[in-house]
């Protein structure tokens, strides 16, 4: 038997289930929810044309990772968005850790 995403617990907070409703509910940062909604619309449009669900499966997996990160470290997500906005506005760019390393440190296995 294999473990499902909802079987894992990080600290006291369980990870969200790997479905669209649970993922969206776990996204506590407004920028994440807005990007999720826009991306979902785009991927559903793509699926309607291609009739290939692989794009939707990829979308769900990628956003599940972000939802897990949001559950684990909402303040870190806020800081990430704030830094991104500063860089896009022309502010200084700092080099940090690779995102895979950050997620691994938070117990989120890719």
Number of C-alpha atoms within 10 A of each C-alpha: 3 5 7 9 14 11 11 15 13 13 9 7 11 15 25 25 18 18 13 18 10 14 24 19 12 23 24 16 15 11 13 20 17 13 12 20 13 11 15 17 12 13 19 16 12 15 15 11 9 11 11 11 14 12 15 18 12 12 17 18 17 12 22 24 19 21 27 26 21 22 21 23 12 17 13 12 20 17 11 12 16 12 16 14 12 13 13 11 9 9 11 10 11 7 6 7 7 8 9 12 12 13 17 11 10 14 16 18 10 9
